[in-house]
Amino acid sequence: MFEQAVGDGANLFVTIVAVLIGFASAMGFIDYQKTKKEGH
């Protein structure tokens, strides 16, 4: 039971990290698009 809980916790942690990375990448991409538009 304990090992299962630890496994779920690790999966949750990995999922949260992946979402944060994806969110940061999306924000950086949007910022890049805005900068590119203003530059031209």
Secondary structure, 3 states (H helix, E strand, C coil): CHHHHHHHHHHHHHHHHHHHHHHHHHHHHHHHHHHHHHHC
